[in-house]
Amino acid sequence: MKDKLKFFTKENYIFLLILPILVSIVLFFYEKIFATIGLILSIVLYFYIKKLDEDKRDFFQEYIDEMDYSFDEITKNVVFQMPFPIVILEDGKMIKWHNSNFKDIFEAKHLIGKSVNNFISDFSEVDFDRESSKPITVKIYDKTYEFYYSTIKRDKFDKDLTFVYGIDNTSDENIKKIFKDRRLVVLSMYIDNYDDLRQSTKASDRSSLTGEIDRIIMNYFEEYGAMVRKYENDRYIVMLHFDDYKKIYESKFKILDLVREVDRGNTIQPTLSIGVGLAGKKPLDVYEDSRISIDIALSRGGDQVVIKEGDNYEYFGGKSKATEKTSKVRSRVISQALKRLIESSSKVFVMGHNNPDMDSFGSALGVYEIVKSTGKDCYFLLNEVNKPIENIYNRTVDSLDGFRENVITEVRALELMDQASLVIVTDNHRKNSTEAPSLLDRTDQIVVIDHHRRGNNYIRNATISYIEPYASSASELVTEILNYFDESFKARVPVAEALLAGITVDTKNFVYQTGVRTFEAASILKRWGADSIIIKRMFKDDFEIVKYKSEVIADSSVVNDFIAIGHFNREMDGSTLIASQAADDLLNIKGVKASFVLTRSNDRIHISGRSLGDISVQLILERIGGGGHLTAAATQLDMDIDEAELMLRKAINEYLEEEMTEDEDNFN
């Protein structure tokens, strides 16, 4: 039967009917009797074929009906007997039908007619009209389910139906949790000020001091089942499981406070820096992350924890002022290493940060002077002379022979640069904040000299990275490098005055972030001929700037009883200078411990933060993408001034809440 049905296709019908008729017509001219018989047979054949076609349709209809019935039965059996929780939702909300497996998940007896969001709150955030191959992961009591769905669109008079089924993924999630909790965590730990600590302690008490620090560290980590090994006098490595590490993390690394409280006749506090590595395919990868983290912790001033997980960093501590190092050995080593790099390079490009200030300009000019003393070609990157450096720039151009010709823009620098070129960055360690970020991609020889605490987006491929947060300014660091560069070296007077101006600005006339080495650097510059009176003249403000600063102070308000916030809602040349100076002036108000001033600059909102040292403006502004150090920091935001202030206030509140929590923990 099937073969017949296959044979009698539409094309075959036409052929079988037309052929006899044509033959009959031809015979009609020769033999009418045979022609008549042929026509009769054609008619009979037509009805026979028609009967076969009807039989074929009936057969297929029966076949389709049987398949529909079978499919319905199979579907019903599959749906009712499927070992998964299943629910049908009307318009993505109301439960239209569910199987017993779905009902068994919940304690409620009656589910039909109720909103599914009452039972699975996560479904309220799902748009069931949008098809998705990704499952919805839901935690229900102590189990984890992955729900998949498919929505059937109906006409406008009927509501859409969504078929949802879930898979119990609890076992897989438990395995993932076990794997995560038992993964390896590596901590690299340094005593920041080991040499100075020993020098501040009597010889008879030194063994007791180091022994007490060792005892505290060993006992603390052994409580968490960690392996601790001391491999140098001031260095430790700790290995433990992630679930034990989480307890240390939740305690906010109390070990920092415990070590700081050690007193065995030492006149300075011992401080600890910790670098944490959390992720990696191999134990070596985790260890390398901990090494990167400890480097960042040390370059941020120590007494803190830096946690690295992938490309993300988290910080604890760092609220205390960086301890000034009495030894200048590193400064001398950096100076000699820099000398060798300069001598081996074809040409040198020096730059500070964009929107430069006195310290950026002065420190870069000091490096320019070093390079010129070696006879190498040196170029000073400066895209724009802004208000803060206008006076010092004009004096330098007028007084320093050949300087104007060597001041170039980023575009010109790219034309002059070659593979053997050296790039030196001062008063900044962030690539995107430099005068010419593109230069850093064109060479492998890069030197960074900075005094800001290192942030996440630092220049990673630097050959020499000299970042010392204890220093008052980049100009102080450069002055020390110049002093060790060559015994016969002496900077020209305009250079010495630019460096002294940089130190003066960043220390607010030798008040903030000032140590013994700051005054020693200033004395070197004075010996080289720097005139304090000329520097004082450079700091004189225009009458308009004084008026604008008064405007900011008059418009400011005090929040949280001791933090002043001001606004300079104008975009003009020198607006950031006005903001930073106004922030300094706000600290003169009785009771104010920290100040922030918001202004507009280059279509962005610039925030300058200042403090007396009790509050870390750096930690506050880091929360919104900024940086700096304890008493001076800044950030820039792409939003309007009202949104920026809301974000700033939130960061201040979070910082103060953490401070209060830590104080309560220490009290308890």
TIRO-225097 format. One record per residue (C-alpha): residue number from 1; x, z, y. Coordinates in steps of 0.05 Angstrom, whole numbers, plus 5000, padded with zeros to 4 digits. Layout:
TIRO-225097
k,X,Z,Y
NUM,X,Z,Y
...
***
This chain:
TIRO-225097
k,X,Z,Y
1,5000,5000,5000
2,5056,5019,5048
3,5092,4953,5033
4,5029,4915,5051
5,5021,4953,5115
6,5092,4939,5134
7,5082,4864,5119
8,5019,4856,5160
9,5047,4865,5229
10,5015,4834,5290
11,5062,4773,5287
12,5044,4761,5214
13,4969,4762,5230
14,4977,4707,5281
15,5020,4665,5233
16,4971,4673,5174
17,4910,4654,5215
18,4937,4596,5256
19,4972,4560,5198
20,4909,4548,5155
21,4869,4527,5216
22,4922,4475,5235
23,4924,4449,5162
24,4848,4444,5162
25,4848,4404,5227
26,4899,4355,5199
27,4860,4346,5134
28,4796,4333,5173
29,4822,4264,5192
30,4837,4246,5119
31,4789,4286,5075
32,4731,4323,5106
33,4713,4361,5042
34,4783,4392,5036
35,4782,4407,5111
36,4716,4444,5104
37,4743,4485,5045
38,4805,4501,5086
39,4763,4528,5144
40,4721,4570,5097
41,4785,4599,5066
42,4812,4613,5136
43,4749,4652,5154
44,4754,4692,5089
45,4827,4705,5102
46,4811,4730,5172
47,4761,4781,5146
48,4810,4803,5092
49,4865,4814,5142
50,4818,4852,5188
51,4799,4897,5131
52,4872,4910,5116
53,4884,4927,5189
54,4827,4977,5190
55,4853,5009,5126
56,4921,5014,5159
57,4893,5050,5220
58,4853,5097,5178
59,4915,5114,5137
60,4956,5129,5198
61,4901,5170,5230
62,4896,5212,5166
63,4972,5219,5166
64,4974,5242,5239
65,4916,5290,5228
66,4951,5319,5168
67,5017,5326,5207
68,4981,5359,5266
69,4949,5409,5220
70,5014,5422,5183
71,5053,5430,5248
72,5001,5478,5275
73,5005,5519,5212
74,5082,5519,5213
75,5083,5537,5288
76,5035,5595,5278
77,5074,5621,5219
78,5140,5615,5256
79,5113,5649,5319
80,5079,5706,5282
81,5134,5717,5231
82,5194,5706,5277
83,5236,5770,5278
84,5244,5766,5354
85,5203,5799,5410
86,5158,5744,5438
87,5111,5745,5498
88,5070,5691,5533
89,5062,5702,5608
90,5010,5673,5654
91,5040,5651,5721
92,5104,5687,5702
93,5072,5756,5709
94,5011,5774,5668
95,5020,5785,5593
96,4973,5736,5559
97,4997,5748,5487
98,5055,5783,5451
99,5077,5794,5380
100,5087,5862,5347
101,5163,5859,5357
102,5154,5856,5432
103,5104,5913,5432
104,5150,5957,5389
105,5203,5956,5444
106,5158,5997,5491
107,5122,6062,5486
108,5058,6035,5518
109,5001,6017,5469
110,4965,5964,5511
111,5005,5909,5543
112,4959,5849,5547
113,4930,5837,5616
114,4985,5878,5650
115,5044,5854,5692
116,5107,5845,5651
117,5145,5874,5711
118,5116,5942,5695
119,5156,5942,5631
120,5216,5897,5647
121,5232,5906,5721
122,5288,5855,5718
123,5235,5800,5707
124,5210,5810,5778
125,5274,5776,5803
126,5266,5715,5757
127,5234,5650,5780
128,5202,5626,5715
129,5184,5559,5748
130,5258,5541,5748
131,5283,5522,5679
132,5349,5554,5660
133,5391,5553,5597
134,5423,5620,5616
135,5392,5682,5584
136,5364,5741,5624
137,5404,5802,5602
138,5361,5864,5603
139,5376,5937,5586
140,5315,5971,5554
141,5326,6043,5536
142,5389,6043,5493
143,5386,5970,5474
144,5408,5905,5506
145,5366,5842,5501
146,5378,5770,5521
147,5312,5735,5539
148,5303,5660,5540
149,5241,5625,5568
150,5206,5559,5575
151,5148,5546,5624
152,5091,5497,5609
153,5064,5465,5673
154,4988,5456,5672
155,4939,5423,5720
156,4919,5457,5785
157,4857,5488,5753
158,4896,5523,5697
159,4952,5574,5706
160,5022,5559,5681
161,5044,5591,5615
162,5114,5617,5602
163,5139,5627,5531
164,5192,5682,5529
165,5231,5706,5469
166,5287,5757,5464
167,5347,5769,5421
168,5373,5840,5408
169,5445,5835,5432
170,5460,5910,5429
171,5512,5903,5374
172,5552,5851,5412
173,5549,5891,5476
174,5573,5953,5439
175,5632,5914,5412
176,5648,5889,5482
177,5644,5960,5509
178,5690,5986,5455
179,5740,5930,5469
180,5736,5944,5544
181,5742,6019,5536
182,5802,6016,5489
183,5841,5963,5526
184,5910,5980,5552
185,5920,6005,5623
186,5991,6011,5652
187,6010,6054,5712
188,6077,6047,5748
189,6093,6109,5789
190,6148,6124,5840
191,6165,6186,5880
192,6166,6153,5949
193,6216,6198,5984
194,6259,6223,5927
195,6327,6220,5964
196,6300,6250,6029
197,6263,6303,5988
198,6327,6326,5954
199,6365,6326,6019
200,6312,6371,6050
201,6319,6421,5994
202,6374,6472,5981
203,6421,6451,5924
204,6400,6512,5884
205,6326,6492,5888
206,6332,6418,5873
207,6327,6424,5798
208,6267,6469,5805
209,6234,6419,5852
210,6243,6357,5808
211,6225,6398,5746
212,6159,6421,5779
213,6141,6349,5797
214,6156,6326,5726
215,6115,6383,5697
216,6054,6367,5741
217,6057,6292,5724
218,6066,6303,5649
219,6011,6356,5643
220,5962,6316,5686
221,5966,6252,5645
222,5972,6285,5577
223,5902,6315,5589
224,5877,6243,5586
225,5915,6225,5523
226,5965,6182,5562
227,6037,6166,5543
228,6084,6184,5601
229,6157,6164,5604
230,6207,6179,5659
231,6259,6124,5660
232,6294,6139,5726
233,6299,6201,5770
234,6241,6179,5813
235,6204,6130,5768
236,6152,6137,5712
237,6110,6092,5669
238,6042,6113,5640
239,6001,6078,5586
240,5930,6098,5567
241,5863,6070,5546
242,5813,6044,5598
243,5759,6097,5583
244,5810,6152,5596
245,5834,6116,5659
246,5763,6114,5685
247,5762,6190,5687
248,5825,6190,5729
249,5794,6136,5773
250,5730,6176,5783
251,5771,6237,5804
252,5802,6192,5858
253,5872,6203,5830
254,5878,6278,5843
255,5951,6272,5820
256,5968,6249,5891
257,5944,6316,5919
258,5977,6357,5864
259,6045,6326,5876
260,6038,6332,5952
261,6027,6408,5945
262,6092,6421,5908
263,6134,6472,5946
264,6202,6493,5919
265,6239,6504,5984
266,6231,6431,6006
267,6217,6420,6080
268,6181,6354,6070
269,6123,6339,6023
270,6136,6298,5960
271,6090,6237,5956
272,6073,6192,5898
273,6056,6118,5895
274,6019,6089,5836
275,6009,6016,5817
276,5955,6002,5765
277,5950,5941,5721
278,5883,5931,5686
279,5878,5859,5661
280,5920,5812,5620
281,5923,5774,5555
282,5987,5810,5535
283,6013,5880,5548
284,6069,5847,5588
285,6017,5817,5635
286,5985,5885,5647
287,6054,5915,5661
288,6071,5859,5710
289,6006,5873,5748
290,6025,5946,5753
291,6093,5926,5782
292,6060,5880,5834
293,6013,5937,5852
294,6069,5988,5861
295,6106,5940,5906
296,6044,5934,5950
297,6035,6010,5950
298,6107,6021,5973
299,6103,5966,6026
300,6039,5999,6052
301,6076,6064,6065
302,6069,6100,5998
303,6028,6162,5981
304,5973,6118,5952
305,5946,6080,5892
306,5939,6004,5888
307,5896,5976,5832
308,5901,5903,5811
309,5850,5870,5767
310,5858,5794,5767
311,5861,5773,5840
312,5824,5834,5865
313,5857,5896,5894
314,5831,5966,5907
315,5864,6022,5946
316,5863,6098,5943
317,5899,6144,5990
318,5944,6116,6045
319,5914,6163,6096
320,5980,6197,6113
321,6033,6170,6159
322,6090,6133,6125
323,6152,6176,6120
324,6210,6151,6161
325,6271,6134,6118
326,6335,6166,6142
327,6380,6118,6104
328,6393,6050,6135
329,6424,6021,6072
330,6366,5973,6060
331,6368,5949,6132
332,6442,5932,6124
333,6430,5897,6057
334,6373,5856,6086
335,6416,5837,6146
336,6472,5810,6101
337,6423,5774,6054
338,6390,5742,6115
339,6458,5719,6141
340,6473,5684,6075
341,6404,5650,6075
342,6414,5625,6146
343,6483,5598,6131
344,6458,5560,6069
345,6398,5528,6104
346,6396,5462,6142
347,6353,5488,6199
348,6312,5550,6214
349,6241,5559,6240
350,6220,5626,6269
351,6149,5649,6283
352,6106,5710,6293
353,6031,5715,6285
354,5979,5672,6320
355,5951,5700,6386
356,6020,5734,6394
357,6033,5800,6429
358,6098,5830,6456
359,6122,5854,6388
360,6108,5787,6355
361,6145,5749,6410
362,6202,5800,6417
363,6218,5805,6343
364,6215,5730,6333
365,6261,5721,6394
366,6310,5770,6363
367,6313,5730,6299
368,6321,5666,6340
369,6382,5699,6373
370,6413,5715,6305
371,6405,5644,6281
372,6433,5614,6345
373,6495,5658,6339
374,6511,5623,6273
375,6509,5554,6305
376,6448,5532,6263
377,6391,5491,6292
378,6335,5541,6306
379,6264,5526,6329
380,6214,5577,6357
381,6142,5564,6336
382,6092,5576,6392
383,6027,5537,6396
384,6001,5572,6459
385,6026,5620,6512
386,5970,5672,6518
387,5960,5728,6568
388,5996,5785,6530
389,6063,5747,6528
390,6057,5706,6592
391,6105,5750,6632
392,6158,5758,6578
393,6155,5684,6560
394,6166,5661,6632
395,6224,5709,6640
396,6256,5686,6575
397,6248,5612,6591
398,6279,5623,6660
399,6337,5667,6635
400,6355,5641,6566
401,6392,5575,6566
402,6365,5523,6517
403,6305,5565,6495
404,6251,5521,6526
405,6276,5459,6488
406,6272,5496,6422
407,6200,5520,6430
408,6156,5474,6388
409,6086,5469,6359
410,6065,5466,6286
411,6057,5390,6288
412,6128,5380,6314
413,6156,5430,6264
414,6127,5391,6206
415,6162,5329,6231
416,6230,5364,6234
417,6225,5404,6170
418,6261,5387,6105
419,6270,5418,6036
420,6330,5460,6056
421,6296,5490,6117
422,6287,5566,6124
423,6223,5597,6153
424,6226,5668,6181
425,6160,5705,6197
426,6160,5768,6239
427,6107,5821,6255
428,6060,5791,6203
429,6058,5781,6128
430,5993,5742,6121
431,5999,5667,6113
432,5936,5648,6150
433,5954,5693,6210
434,6020,5658,6224
435,6030,5607,6280
436,6041,5551,6229
437,6013,5566,6159
438,6028,5495,6134
439,6104,5507,6141
440,6101,5559,6086
441,6079,5505,6036
442,6138,5460,6053
443,6196,5505,6032
444,6216,5556,5981
445,6260,5594,6030
446,6217,5644,6067
447,6234,5711,6099
448,6182,5762,6121
449,6198,5820,6169
450,6139,5865,6184
451,6117,5937,6196
452,6043,5931,6178
453,6017,5959,6113
454,6013,5902,6064
455,5944,5873,6049
456,5918,5828,5995
457,5932,5759,6024
458,6006,5769,6036
459,6058,5714,6032
460,6074,5716,5958
461,6132,5668,5952
462,6179,5701,6002
463,6253,5701,5984
464,6262,5765,6026
465,6203,5810,6041
466,6224,5866,6088
467,6159,5905,6100
468,6169,5977,6125
469,6105,6012,6148
470,6144,6073,6172
471,6175,6030,6228
472,6144,6032,6298
473,6147,5956,6305
474,6176,5892,6278
475,6222,5893,6339
476,6252,5959,6314
477,6267,5928,6245
478,6297,5865,6276
479,6341,5907,6323
480,6371,5943,6262
481,6383,5876,6227
482,6418,5850,6289
483,6461,5912,6293
484,6486,5901,6221
485,6490,5825,6225
486,6561,5821,6252
487,6608,5873,6283
488,6619,5830,6344
489,6546,5810,6353
490,6512,5828,6418
491,6443,5801,6438
492,6435,5770,6506
493,6399,5812,6558
494,6332,5774,6558
495,6330,5781,6482
496,6346,5856,6485
497,6291,5865,6537
498,6240,5827,6495
499,6256,5871,6435
500,6251,5935,6476
501,6185,5909,6505
502,6159,5899,6434
503,6177,5970,6414
504,6147,5999,6478
505,6081,5963,6469
506,6072,5982,6396
507,6091,6055,6407
508,6049,6061,6471
509,6110,6081,6511
510,6145,6117,6453
511,6085,6162,6436
512,6055,6136,6371
513,6089,6117,6305
514,6156,6138,6336
515,6214,6165,6295
516,6288,6178,6302
517,6305,6107,6283
518,6258,6082,6338
519,6299,6117,6392
520,6364,6094,6358
521,6340,6022,6361
522,6321,6031,6435
523,6391,6060,6449
524,6423,5998,6418
525,6380,5953,6462
526,6398,5994,6524
527,6473,5985,6506
528,6460,5910,6504
529,6434,5912,6575
530,6358,5920,6569
531,6329,5944,6635
532,6269,5991,6628
533,6247,5977,6700
534,6240,5902,6687
535,6200,5918,6624
536,6154,5963,6664
537,6142,5906,6712
538,6123,5861,6655
539,6068,5908,6636
540,6034,5907,6703
541,5963,5882,6698
542,5926,5836,6744
543,5872,5869,6786
544,5819,5831,6746
545,5844,5859,6680
546,5842,5931,6707
547,5770,5918,6728
548,5751,5890,6660
549,5782,5950,6624
550,5741,5997,6668
551,5680,5955,6650
552,5693,5966,6575
553,5703,6041,6584
554,5639,6047,6625
555,5600,6010,6571
556,5628,6050,6512
557,5593,6103,6471
558,5616,6158,6424
559,5591,6158,6352
560,5600,6211,6298
561,5622,6259,6355
562,5693,6233,6358
563,5696,6157,6352
564,5688,6113,6414
565,5661,6042,6409
566,5665,5995,6468
567,5648,5922,6482
568,5678,5867,6523
569,5625,5813,6516
570,5664,5757,6550
571,5705,5700,6520
572,5764,5687,6564
573,5839,5682,6563
574,5867,5751,6549
575,5802,5781,6521
576,5839,5810,6461
577,5892,5841,6506
578,5837,5874,6548
579,5803,5899,6484
580,5868,5929,6456
581,5887,5962,6522
582,5816,5989,6531
583,5819,6018,6461
584,5883,6054,6480
585,5851,6081,6544
586,5790,6107,6506
587,5836,6154,6467
588,5849,6190,6532
589,5777,6216,6531
590,5773,6288,6509
591,5749,6296,6438
592,5758,6222,6419
593,5802,6215,6356
594,5793,6140,6345
595,5768,6081,6385
596,5744,6010,6372
597,5732,5954,6422
598,5696,5890,6404
599,5706,5825,6443
600,5697,5750,6435
601,5758,5706,6422
602,5760,5633,6398
603,5687,5635,6377
604,5699,5697,6334
605,5690,5771,6344
606,5756,5808,6351
607,5758,5884,6339
608,5817,5927,6362
609,5822,5996,6331
610,5865,6054,6355
611,5872,6127,6333
612,5913,6189,6346
613,5932,6194,6272
614,5876,6239,6245
615,5835,6177,6226
616,5863,6115,6194
617,5836,6056,6233
618,5873,6011,6183
619,5831,6037,6124
620,5767,6028,6165
621,5782,5956,6187
622,5809,5937,6118
623,5738,5945,6093
624,5716,5887,6137
625,5776,5842,6126
626,5826,5869,6176
627,5892,5907,6172
628,5947,5941,6210
629,5971,6012,6204
630,5947,6083,6212
631,5941,6085,6288
632,5931,6012,6306
633,5893,5957,6269
634,5850,5896,6283
635,5804,5845,6250
636,5766,5782,6267
637,5695,5765,6242
638,5653,5702,6242
639,5587,5730,6268
640,5555,5754,6333
641,5577,5818,6367
642,5516,5858,6345
643,5526,5841,6272
644,5600,5858,6278
645,5584,5926,6307
646,5535,5941,6251
647,5588,5923,6200
648,5640,5966,6237
649,5593,6026,6239
650,5579,6019,6165
651,5654,6017,6150
652,5665,6079,6194
653,5610,6118,6158
654,5636,6099,6089
655,5706,6121,6108
656,5681,6188,6136
657,5638,6200,6075
658,5698,6190,6030
659,5739,6237,6073
660,5685,6291,6069
661,5679,6283,5993
662,5754,6290,5984
663,5756,6351,6029
664,5700,6384,5988
665,5737,6367,5923
666,5801,6397,5950
667,5764,6459,5973
668,5733,6468,5904
***
